[in-house]
Amino acid sequence: MSDPREALAHRPGNGDAWRSAFDGSTSRVPASDRHSPVRSGAGTTSQKPAEYRTSVGRRPGPVEARRGPPPPLAPVHVSIWPYDSPRRPRSLASEPRSPAVTDNASLLQRRNAAIPRGVGTAMTAFADRAENAELWDVEGRRYVDFAGGIAVLNVGHRHPKVMAAVRDQLERFTHTAFQVNAYESYVALAERLNALAPIDGPAKTILFSTGAEAVENAIKIARAATGRHAVVAFGGGFHGRSFMAMALTGKTAPYKKGFGPLPGGVYHLPFPVAHAGIDVARSLQALHDLFKADVSAEEIAAIIVEPVQGEGGFNAAPPELLQALRGIADAHGIVLIADEVQTGIGRTGRMFAMEHSGVKPDLIVTAKSLGGGLPLSGVIGRAALMDAPAPGGLGGTYAGSPLACAAALAVLDVFEEERLLDRADALGARVVARLDAWTQRGDLRPIGHIRGLGAMIAFDLLRERGGVEVDPAATQAVLKRAHALGLILLGCGGQGEAIRLLFPLTIPDAVLDEGMALLEQALAADGAG
């Protein structure tokens, strides 16, 4: 069987689902079913046939509150990738690979000669192909993917439903520019996001391509709606690499250094991190001091906050902080923006992480996993605010690409049909239980500060067991060892002290366990793994 697509199509247990995903034989979906919305509480119902209707599962509470033995994973509904299917033994032996490729070392030399050093790359392995939570490099070596393209692949690499939707769209048209010829998939996706987002009252959505682009436009909308200019953000936050997004980001190196001057009117508050000694009271006092000393509340257009800081270390904003910000915003006519680029689209066990706090922001920025691997972002917000900019004030040539919209509609279908919100909670609880056990292991490097929501989990490497001082050098050593063992893994945090886990929510049980075993080896105290 020389064609790898044919090999995948004949995978045991998948049958017609895999064949239809690759040959298009049953991939065409009636237009009435293709864009049916995910259920989102009262007033919204699925347009799917009755036999496919499900609720988007919801589970309460941060994972750090759920300790104990690893629980069984949630049951799977209509899954194309059976999560509990047996897996072949892991092997680093060469596997079939695409023709006309070279080795990693040669590609690295070419990369360094052709591409500027400002684009960092965590791995020295070059990708050749991928499937769900697994990736093969150009030399045929297999890796378990615990990075998900930096939180982009919540439904895995090349999910068959996403692939089929993109292929169907590719056969019809690839681009018109929505400002020239609109298309139904953009409208349908906006409708579904409006129904899903925790926004108070009628909502509207505009689509873009990148997270930074969406952040920039959220600020534009807030300024247009309020007639004000100033914006409040948080230390440790990350909002992108474009100029306004850089100004909002609460970390200088490597994001801001050498790129100034940056846009003015941006003010930063300390973000509450319990293990760093910063509490909610300190953050709120800093905001009140800001009002007195630097900028009045009546000049502030927006407060932007990540419900869980992504690059900043996976520290969750305490609900009392978000509730207080909502009250302050209401009292002073300030727009509250939730940057859910990394947290959104189910990562935390809710479609949007703000749902954990019960706080409804005015605007939500979404990106990453929304497009299922294709570039897509958006701003969802209260309709009255979203309509503030004049026609022509918002948009972009590639914004809301037809291919990406098709992928996103399929992503939302997958979340509903496979109950991935339930699965995010179950995966997170299982991983946290294992990490907790490792904190007591003398044969492993000391770890602590285990934290996160749902399947958005991180932990720190510590200088001593039971201590609080972090060890960024140890973190880098563990990451390097994990990569050598065949585990794609990323760090984060203000000092690079944390390891974050961003495996697809569709990861099979056996592959999750395999990845955790590789992580355990990478944490070996003697460094031998």
C-alpha positions as CSV (number, residue, x, y, z in Angstrom):
1,M,0.0,0.0,0.0
2,S,2.3,2.8,-1.3
3,D,0.0,5.8,-0.9
4,P,0.0,7.0,2.7
5,R,-3.5,8.4,2.3
6,E,-4.7,4.9,1.4
7,A,-2.9,3.5,4.5
8,L,-4.7,6.0,6.7
9,A,-8.0,5.3,5.0
10,H,-7.7,1.6,5.8
11,R,-6.8,2.1,9.4
12,P,-8.5,-0.6,11.6
13,G,-11.7,0.6,13.2
14,N,-12.1,3.7,11.1
15,G,-13.3,2.4,7.8
16,D,-15.5,4.7,5.7
17,A,-14.9,7.7,7.9
18,W,-11.2,7.8,7.0
19,R,-11.9,6.9,3.3
20,S,-14.4,9.6,2.9
21,A,-12.1,12.1,4.5
22,F,-9.4,11.5,1.9
23,D,-11.2,10.6,-1.3
24,G,-14.2,12.9,-0.9
25,S,-16.7,10.1,-1.6
26,T,-19.0,11.0,1.2
27,S,-17.5,14.4,2.3
28,R,-20.1,16.6,0.8
29,V,-22.6,17.7,3.4
30,P,-26.0,19.3,2.6
31,A,-25.8,23.1,3.0
32,S,-28.6,22.9,5.6
33,D,-26.4,20.8,7.9
34,R,-22.9,22.1,7.1
35,H,-23.1,25.2,9.3
36,S,-25.5,24.1,12.1
37,P,-24.7,25.9,15.4
38,V,-23.4,24.2,18.5
39,R,-25.9,24.3,21.3
40,S,-25.3,27.2,23.7
41,G,-28.0,27.1,26.3
42,A,-31.5,28.5,26.2
43,G,-32.6,30.0,22.9
44,T,-30.2,28.2,20.6
45,T,-30.6,24.7,19.2
46,S,-28.7,22.6,16.8
47,Q,-30.0,22.4,13.2
48,K,-28.5,18.9,12.8
49,P,-30.7,15.8,12.4
50,A,-32.0,14.6,15.8
51,E,-29.6,11.6,16.0
52,Y,-26.6,13.9,16.0
53,R,-27.8,16.5,18.6
54,T,-25.7,16.7,21.7
55,S,-24.9,19.3,24.3
56,V,-21.5,20.9,24.6
57,G,-20.4,19.4,27.8
58,R,-19.5,21.6,30.7
59,R,-17.6,20.8,33.9
60,P,-16.9,23.1,36.8
61,G,-13.7,24.1,38.6
62,P,-10.0,24.5,38.1
63,V,-8.0,21.4,37.9
64,E,-5.9,22.3,40.9
65,A,-9.0,21.6,43.0
66,R,-9.3,18.0,41.7
67,R,-6.6,15.9,43.2
68,G,-6.3,12.1,43.8
69,P,-5.9,9.1,41.7
70,P,-6.2,9.5,37.9
71,P,-9.9,9.4,37.0
72,P,-11.2,7.5,34.0
73,L,-11.5,9.6,30.9
74,A,-14.9,10.8,29.8
75,P,-16.7,8.6,27.3
76,V,-16.4,9.5,23.7
77,H,-19.3,10.2,21.4
78,V,-19.1,9.7,17.6
79,S,-15.3,9.8,17.6
80,I,-13.4,9.3,14.4
81,W,-10.2,8.9,16.4
82,P,-11.0,6.3,19.1
83,Y,-9.2,7.6,22.1
84,D,-8.8,4.2,23.8
85,S,-7.8,2.3,20.7
86,P,-4.7,0.1,21.1
87,R,-1.5,1.6,19.7
88,R,1.5,0.0,18.1
89,P,4.6,0.0,20.2
90,R,6.5,3.3,19.9
91,S,9.5,3.1,17.6
92,L,12.0,5.6,16.4
93,A,12.9,3.5,13.4
94,S,12.5,5.1,10.0
95,E,9.0,5.2,8.5
96,P,7.9,6.0,5.0
97,R,8.3,9.7,4.3
98,S,7.6,12.1,1.5
99,P,10.0,12.1,-1.5
100,A,12.3,15.0,-2.2
101,V,13.1,15.9,1.4
102,T,16.5,16.1,3.1
103,D,17.7,15.5,6.6
104,N,17.1,17.8,9.6
105,A,20.7,19.0,9.8
106,S,20.8,20.1,6.2
107,L,17.4,21.8,6.5
108,L,18.6,23.6,9.6
109,Q,21.5,25.0,7.7
110,R,19.3,26.2,4.9
111,R,16.8,27.7,7.4
112,N,19.5,29.7,9.2
113,A,20.8,31.0,5.9
114,A,17.4,31.9,4.4
115,I,15.4,33.0,7.5
116,P,16.2,35.8,10.0
117,R,17.1,34.7,13.5
118,G,14.2,36.8,14.9
119,V,11.9,33.8,14.1
120,G,12.8,31.3,16.9
121,T,12.1,27.6,16.5
122,A,11.8,25.3,19.5
123,M,12.7,22.1,17.7
124,T,15.5,21.2,15.4
125,A,13.4,18.5,13.7
126,F,11.6,19.5,10.5
127,A,8.0,18.3,10.2
128,D,7.1,16.0,7.3
129,R,3.6,14.8,8.2
130,A,1.3,14.6,11.2
131,E,-1.8,12.8,12.5
132,N,-3.9,13.8,15.5
133,A,-1.3,14.0,18.4
134,E,1.7,12.5,16.4
135,L,4.2,14.0,14.1
136,W,6.9,12.6,11.9
137,D,10.0,14.5,10.9
138,V,11.8,14.4,7.5
139,E,14.0,11.6,8.7
140,G,11.0,9.4,9.6
141,R,11.2,9.8,13.3
142,R,7.9,9.9,15.3
143,Y,7.1,12.4,18.0
144,V,4.3,12.8,20.5
145,D,2.9,16.3,20.2
146,F,2.3,18.1,23.5
147,A,2.6,21.6,21.9
148,G,-0.3,21.5,19.4
149,G,1.4,24.2,17.2
150,I,1.1,26.5,20.3
151,A,-2.5,25.7,21.2
152,V,-3.8,25.7,17.6
153,L,-4.6,22.0,17.4
154,N,-7.3,21.3,20.0
155,V,-8.9,18.9,17.5
156,G,-5.6,17.5,16.5
157,H,-3.5,17.5,13.3
158,R,-5.6,16.9,10.2
159,H,-8.9,15.9,11.8
160,P,-10.9,14.2,9.0
161,K,-13.9,16.4,9.4
162,V,-11.8,19.5,9.2
163,M,-9.9,18.1,6.2
164,A,-13.2,17.2,4.4
165,A,-14.7,20.7,5.0
166,V,-11.6,22.5,3.7
167,R,-11.4,20.2,0.6
168,D,-15.1,20.9,-0.1
169,Q,-14.5,24.6,0.1
170,L,-11.3,24.4,-2.0
171,E,-13.3,22.9,-4.8
172,R,-15.7,25.8,-4.9
173,F,-13.5,29.0,-4.4
174,T,-10.5,29.9,-2.2
175,H,-10.8,33.7,-2.0
176,T,-13.0,36.7,-2.8
177,A,-12.3,39.2,0.0
178,F,-15.3,39.4,2.2
179,Q,-15.4,43.2,1.5
180,V,-15.9,42.4,-2.2
181,N,-18.0,39.3,-2.4
182,A,-19.4,38.0,0.9
183,Y,-19.9,34.3,1.5
184,E,-22.2,32.2,3.7
185,S,-19.6,30.4,5.7
186,Y,-18.3,33.7,7.2
187,V,-21.9,34.6,8.2
188,A,-22.6,31.1,9.6
189,L,-19.4,31.1,11.7
190,A,-20.2,34.6,13.1
191,E,-23.7,33.3,14.0
192,R,-22.3,30.3,15.9
193,L,-19.7,32.3,17.7
194,N,-22.3,34.9,18.7
195,A,-24.4,32.1,20.2
196,L,-21.5,30.5,22.0
197,A,-19.7,33.6,23.5
198,P,-20.5,34.7,27.0
199,I,-21.6,38.1,25.9
200,D,-24.4,40.0,27.6
201,G,-27.2,40.7,25.0
202,P,-27.0,40.7,21.2
203,A,-23.5,39.9,19.9
204,K,-21.7,40.4,16.6
205,T,-18.4,38.9,15.3
206,I,-15.8,40.1,12.8
207,L,-13.1,37.8,11.6
208,F,-9.4,38.3,10.9
209,S,-6.3,36.1,10.4
210,T,-4.0,36.3,13.4
211,G,-4.4,36.8,17.2
212,A,-2.4,40.1,17.1
213,E,-4.6,41.4,14.3
214,A,-7.7,40.6,16.3
215,V,-6.2,42.3,19.4
216,E,-5.4,45.4,17.5
217,N,-9.0,45.6,16.1
218,A,-10.5,45.0,19.5
219,I,-8.7,48.1,20.7
220,K,-9.9,50.0,17.7
221,I,-13.5,49.0,18.4
222,A,-13.1,50.0,22.1
223,R,-11.7,53.4,21.2
224,A,-14.3,54.0,18.5
225,A,-17.1,53.1,20.9
226,T,-15.9,55.2,23.9
227,G,-14.1,58.1,22.2
228,R,-11.2,57.5,24.6
229,H,-7.6,56.4,24.0
230,A,-6.0,54.8,27.1
231,V,-5.8,51.0,27.6
232,V,-4.9,49.1,30.8
233,A,-3.2,45.7,30.5
234,F,-1.3,43.4,32.9
235,G,2.3,42.5,33.5
236,G,3.2,39.1,32.2
237,G,0.5,39.3,29.6
238,F,1.1,38.5,25.9
239,H,-1.1,39.9,23.2
240,G,1.1,39.6,20.0
241,R,4.0,41.1,18.1
242,S,2.4,43.9,16.1
243,F,2.9,47.4,17.5
244,M,-0.2,47.9,19.6
245,A,-0.1,44.3,20.7
246,M,3.5,44.7,21.7
247,A,2.7,47.8,23.8
248,L,0.0,45.8,25.6
249,T,2.3,42.9,26.2
250,G,3.7,42.9,29.7
251,K,7.2,41.6,29.0
252,T,10.1,43.5,27.4
253,A,12.5,40.7,26.2
254,P,12.2,39.3,23.6
255,Y,9.0,40.9,22.5
256,K,9.7,44.7,22.8
257,K,13.4,45.2,23.1
258,G,14.8,47.3,20.3
259,F,11.4,48.0,18.6
260,G,10.5,51.2,20.3
261,P,9.0,53.7,20.6
262,L,5.7,51.9,21.1
263,P,2.2,53.4,21.0
264,G,1.5,55.4,24.1
265,G,-1.5,55.4,26.4
266,V,-0.9,51.9,27.7
267,Y,-0.6,51.1,31.4
268,H,0.2,47.9,33.1
269,L,-1.0,46.4,36.4
270,P,0.6,43.5,38.4
271,F,-1.2,40.2,37.6
272,P,-2.1,38.1,40.6
273,V,0.1,35.1,41.0
274,A,-0.2,33.5,44.4
275,H,3.1,31.6,44.4
276,A,4.8,34.9,43.4
277,G,3.3,36.8,46.3
278,I,0.9,38.9,44.2
279,D,-2.7,38.9,45.3
280,V,-5.9,40.4,43.9
281,A,-5.9,43.2,46.4
282,R,-2.5,44.4,45.2
283,S,-3.6,44.4,41.5
284,L,-6.8,46.4,42.3
285,Q,-4.9,48.8,44.5
286,A,-2.5,49.4,41.6
287,L,-5.5,50.2,39.3
288,H,-6.9,52.7,41.8
289,D,-3.5,54.3,42.2
290,L,-3.3,54.5,38.4
291,F,-6.5,56.5,38.3
292,K,-5.1,58.9,40.8
293,A,-1.6,59.4,39.5
294,D,-1.4,58.7,35.8
295,V,-4.7,58.6,33.9
296,S,-8.3,59.2,35.0
297,A,-10.8,56.4,34.7
298,E,-12.8,58.6,32.3
299,E,-9.9,58.5,29.8
300,I,-9.6,54.7,29.7
301,A,-11.1,53.0,26.7
302,A,-10.5,49.4,27.6
303,I,-9.0,47.0,30.1
304,I,-7.6,43.9,28.4
305,V,-6.9,40.7,30.4
306,E,-6.2,37.0,29.6
307,P,-8.4,34.8,31.8
308,V,-5.3,32.5,31.9
309,Q,-2.0,34.1,30.9
310,G,-0.5,32.0,28.1
311,E,3.1,33.0,27.4
312,G,3.1,34.5,30.9
313,G,3.0,31.1,32.6
314,F,-0.5,29.6,32.5
315,N,-1.6,31.5,35.6
316,A,-5.3,31.8,35.9
317,A,-6.9,35.2,36.7
318,P,-8.7,34.7,40.1
319,P,-12.5,35.0,39.6
320,E,-12.6,37.8,42.1
321,L,-10.2,39.9,40.0
322,L,-12.4,39.4,36.9
323,Q,-15.5,40.3,38.9
324,A,-13.9,43.4,40.2
325,L,-12.7,44.5,36.8
326,R,-16.3,44.0,35.5
327,G,-17.6,46.2,38.2
328,I,-15.0,48.9,37.7
329,A,-15.5,48.9,33.9
330,D,-19.3,49.2,34.4
331,A,-18.8,52.1,36.9
332,H,-16.6,54.1,34.5
333,G,-17.8,53.2,31.0
334,I,-14.7,51.1,30.2
335,V,-14.8,48.3,27.7
336,L,-13.6,44.9,29.3
337,I,-11.7,42.8,26.7
338,A,-11.0,39.1,27.3
339,D,-8.0,38.0,25.2
340,E,-8.9,34.3,24.7
341,V,-6.5,33.6,21.9
342,Q,-4.8,30.7,23.7
343,T,-7.5,29.9,26.2
344,G,-10.5,29.9,23.9
345,I,-12.2,27.1,21.8
346,G,-12.4,24.6,24.6
347,R,-8.9,24.4,26.0
348,T,-10.0,25.0,29.6
349,G,-13.1,22.8,29.6
350,R,-15.3,25.7,28.5
351,M,-15.7,27.1,25.1
352,F,-14.3,30.3,26.5
353,A,-12.3,30.5,29.8
354,M,-14.2,33.5,31.0
355,E,-17.1,31.2,31.7
356,H,-15.3,29.8,34.7
357,S,-15.7,33.1,36.5
358,G,-19.2,33.9,35.4
359,V,-18.0,37.3,34.2
360,K,-19.2,38.5,30.8
361,P,-16.7,40.7,28.9
362,D,-17.7,43.3,26.4
363,L,-15.3,42.0,23.7
364,I,-13.7,38.6,23.3
365,V,-10.6,38.0,21.1
366,T,-10.3,34.5,19.7
367,A,-7.8,32.8,17.4
368,K,-5.5,29.7,17.4
369,S,-7.7,26.6,17.6
370,L,-10.6,28.3,16.1
371,G,-9.3,27.6,12.6
372,G,-8.2,24.0,13.3
373,G,-4.8,24.7,11.9
374,L,-5.7,27.4,9.4
375,P,-5.1,31.1,10.1
376,L,-8.3,32.6,11.6
377,S,-9.1,35.0,14.4
378,G,-12.0,37.1,15.4
379,V,-13.5,39.7,17.8
380,I,-16.9,38.8,19.3
381,G,-18.7,41.5,21.2
382,R,-21.7,43.4,22.2
383,A,-23.5,44.5,19.1
384,A,-23.7,48.1,20.1
385,L,-19.9,48.3,20.5
386,M,-19.1,46.3,17.4
387,D,-21.1,48.7,15.3
388,A,-19.2,51.7,16.5
389,P,-16.5,51.8,13.7
390,A,-17.8,53.3,10.4
391,P,-18.0,51.1,7.3
392,G,-14.5,50.5,6.0
393,G,-12.9,51.0,9.4
394,L,-12.5,47.3,9.9
395,G,-11.5,44.4,7.7
396,G,-8.6,42.9,5.8
397,T,-7.9,41.3,2.5
398,Y,-7.5,37.8,3.9
399,A,-9.7,38.3,7.0
400,G,-12.1,35.4,7.5
401,S,-10.7,33.3,4.6
402,P,-13.3,31.0,3.1
403,L,-11.0,28.0,3.7
404,A,-10.5,28.9,7.4
405,C,-14.2,29.6,7.9
406,A,-15.0,26.1,6.6
407,A,-12.4,24.6,8.9
408,A,-13.8,26.5,11.9
409,L,-17.3,25.4,11.3
410,A,-16.0,21.8,11.2
411,V,-14.0,22.4,14.5
412,L,-17.2,23.5,16.3
413,D,-19.0,20.4,14.9
414,V,-16.2,18.2,16.3
415,F,-16.5,19.8,19.7
416,E,-20.2,19.0,19.9
417,E,-20.1,15.5,18.4
418,E,-17.0,14.3,20.4
419,R,-17.9,16.2,23.6
420,L,-14.5,17.7,23.8
421,L,-15.3,20.1,26.6
422,D,-15.9,17.1,28.9
423,R,-12.8,15.5,27.5
424,A,-10.6,18.6,28.3
425,D,-11.7,18.4,32.0
426,A,-11.0,14.7,32.1
427,L,-7.6,14.9,30.4
428,G,-6.6,17.8,32.7
429,A,-7.6,15.9,35.9
430,R,-5.7,12.8,34.7
431,V,-2.5,14.8,34.0
432,V,-2.6,16.8,37.2
433,A,-3.0,13.7,39.3
434,R,0.1,12.3,37.7
435,L,2.0,15.5,38.2
436,D,1.0,15.6,41.8
437,A,2.5,12.2,42.3
438,W,5.7,13.3,40.7
439,T,6.2,16.1,43.3
440,Q,7.0,13.3,45.9
441,R,9.5,11.4,43.7
442,G,13.1,11.7,44.8
443,D,14.3,10.3,41.5
444,L,12.8,13.2,39.5
445,R,13.7,16.8,39.4
446,P,11.7,18.9,41.9
447,I,8.5,20.3,40.4
448,G,5.7,22.4,41.8
449,H,3.2,25.2,41.3
450,I,1.0,22.8,39.2
451,R,-1.8,24.9,37.8
452,G,-4.3,25.5,35.1
453,L,-7.9,25.0,34.0
454,G,-9.2,22.0,32.1
455,A,-6.4,20.8,29.8
456,M,-4.4,24.0,29.9
457,I,-1.8,22.8,32.4
458,A,1.6,24.0,33.5
459,F,4.1,23.4,36.3
460,D,7.5,24.9,37.3
461,L,10.9,23.3,37.8
462,L,12.1,24.2,41.4
463,R,15.5,24.6,42.9
464,E,14.6,22.3,45.8
465,R,11.7,19.9,46.6
466,G,8.9,21.7,48.4
467,G,10.4,25.1,47.8
468,V,9.1,28.1,45.9
469,E,12.2,29.3,44.0
470,V,12.0,28.4,40.3
471,D,14.8,27.0,38.3
472,P,14.7,28.2,34.6
473,A,17.9,26.5,33.7
474,A,16.5,23.1,34.8
475,T,13.4,23.8,32.7
476,Q,15.4,24.4,29.6
477,A,17.4,21.2,30.3
478,V,14.1,19.2,30.6
479,L,12.7,20.6,27.4
480,K,15.9,19.7,25.5
481,R,15.8,16.2,26.9
482,A,12.1,15.8,26.1
483,H,12.8,16.8,22.5
484,A,15.6,14.3,22.2
485,L,13.3,11.6,23.6
486,G,10.6,12.3,21.0
487,L,8.2,14.6,22.9
488,I,7.3,18.0,21.4
489,L,7.1,20.3,24.5
490,L,7.1,24.0,25.2
491,G,8.0,26.3,28.1
492,C,6.5,29.6,29.2
493,G,6.6,32.0,32.1
494,G,8.3,35.3,32.8
495,Q,11.7,33.6,33.3
496,G,11.1,30.6,31.1
497,E,10.5,28.6,34.3
498,A,7.4,26.7,33.4
499,I,6.5,23.7,31.2
500,R,3.1,23.9,29.5
501,L,1.1,21.0,28.2
502,L,-1.0,21.6,25.1
503,F,-1.7,18.2,23.6
504,P,-4.8,17.9,21.3
505,L,-8.1,17.3,23.1
506,T,-8.5,14.4,20.7
507,I,-5.3,12.6,21.8
508,P,-5.8,8.9,22.3
509,D,-5.4,7.5,25.8
510,A,-2.4,5.5,24.9
511,V,-0.6,8.4,23.2
512,L,-1.3,10.6,26.2
513,D,0.2,8.0,28.5
514,E,3.1,7.6,26.2
515,G,3.8,11.3,26.2
516,M,3.6,11.5,30.0
517,A,6.0,8.6,30.2
518,L,8.4,10.5,28.0
519,L,8.0,13.6,30.2
520,E,8.7,11.5,33.3
521,Q,11.9,10.3,31.6
522,A,12.9,13.9,30.8
523,L,12.4,14.8,34.4
524,A,14.8,12.1,35.7
525,A,17.0,13.7,38.4
526,D,20.2,12.3,36.9
527,G,19.4,13.7,33.5
528,A,19.7,10.3,31.9
529,G,16.1,9.9,31.1
